[in-house]
Amino acid sequence: MAYTKASGQAVNRYSKKAYDDVRVRVKKGQKEIIQKRAEQLNKSVNGYITDLIEEDLAGSDLAEYAEANSESI
């Protein structure tokens, strides 16, 4: 399927509806380290970071809230 302007717009609309954006700032040099670790785990940087967050939330008092308010897409 060829990429068209319309398909790009459709992807953007879906992303805005389905996902929240979170910006993470790290000290100079940390980005490269994070990227390398994600590669070692065969994950994207986003996947690596979200997995770490989910793991942390699972051990917190917010686990039930996080589970109740997350949707599988």
Buried (B, 14 or more C-beta within 10 A) or exposed (E): EEEEEEEEEEEEEEEEEEEEEEEEEEEEEEEEEBEEEBEEEEBEBEEBBEEEEEEEBEEEEEEEEBEEEEEEE
